[in-house]
Amino acid sequence: MIDNLSSIAKLFGLKQMAGKKSKSSKNTIKKTESFREITWTKDVSLVTNKIVMSEMLKLFGITGLVMALLMTLTFVGTDEIEAIPPMMLMTTLIVGGLYIVSLIVMVLFYGNKMPMRFTLDNNGVMMEVTSSKAKFGNRSLVALGLISGKIGAVGTGLTSISQEKQYVNFSDIDQVIFDKNSRVISLYNSWRRVGILFCNQDNYDAVKNSMHDIFNGILEKDNDGNLMRNISNNVNKKDENGDLSKIETNNGILLKNRRNKRIWDYIFDTALIVIATIPMFMIEYPEQIDLFIIILLLCFAVATVWLIPLLGWVVLFFSVIAIISVIGQLFQIIPSFFVPSETYVAFELYNFEDWFILLLFLGGQAYLIFNSIKYISGKKISALLSN
């Protein structure tokens, strides 16, 4: 978040704000011997780079799945199941079309390369995009988004700006994987890749050896100077040719089981959120809930689990609105269709199925409220913050 604010500050010329460096929540790695800083530049290929293409496929694939899931829930809730197959086809065409457009932009606008600078030191590595075209494109996207009122374009542009310069602290790394053939070094934290170092032919071995030396001499201390953990006994794995292929820190080994459990916890929470919102689609007129509120509630509830816990306040607000709306309509006075002079209260026409759906709805809202409070209070930590 601090890096994003810094990038935004730089965009608008706020040098004082942008100049402040963020402090890592973890202690800085200390090494007994000084290490010479290594800096190099690299024109990273795009369309012809299997790593870049793999990351793009993941991005567009996840986007398509999320879109399809939300639309499927919408059609199921509105009893338009027959519209799901055409929607799936349309979603595939849209995501596929955007993917192709991205490839064309990479080739025609960027010339199939992205100039980057890498700086390796004792504590971590800095990865910077030095392409003037990329910086111009990101800022143009923000400007066009502001002019046209497209918030999505502004968000995409600001996100891209924040990624132009990233620093990865080695104290946050649990695994390092070396790819000699591609001359690529990948840095992983407890559950995802957080950095990719694209090396040149003449410096790959030097960078690899330096990484090996750094990770085999790390002592981390707490604020009082006491030894907190020693990850110098990490696992160094080699390939069939005897070349270093992977470094797995002791911390990474200890966290592996906990990491897997944590991810399944998030998936389980997400599944429960989806189940909790299904009864909202099942409530029929006149108690029917506005479709916009249902989709908004679902999106913010999932975002609370995976992104920022404070979004839970939005879930609480719309969940209370939904409950008040449904309960209020239960006591709505409705004139009789057959005898206009007579009236009845809406709940008087409820049968067993209607009451059962209402109980499911209230149970689902109770879970959404209870779960949101847990994330807001810090009893549960979102995936992004835990990362």
Secondary structure, DSSP 8 states (H G I E B T S, - for coil): -HHHHHHHHHHTT-HHHHT-----SS---EESS----EEEEEEEESTT-HHHHHHHHHHHHHHHHHHHHHHHHHHHHTT-GGGHHHHHHHHHHHHHHHHHHHHHHHHHTTTTEEEEEEEE-SSEEEEEE--HHHHHHHHHHHHHHHHHT-HHHHHHHHHHHHTSEEEEEGGG--EEEEETTTTEEEEE-SSSEEEEEE--TTTHHHHHHHHHHHHTSEEEE-TTS-EEEE-TT-EEEE-TTS-EEEEE-HHHHHHHHHHHHHHHHHHHHHHHHHHHHHHHHH--TTS---HHHHHHHHHHHHHHHHT-GGGHHHHHHHHHHHHHHHHHHHT-EEE-SS-TT-EEEGGGG--HHHHHHHHHHHHHHHHHHHHHHHHHHTSS--HHHH-
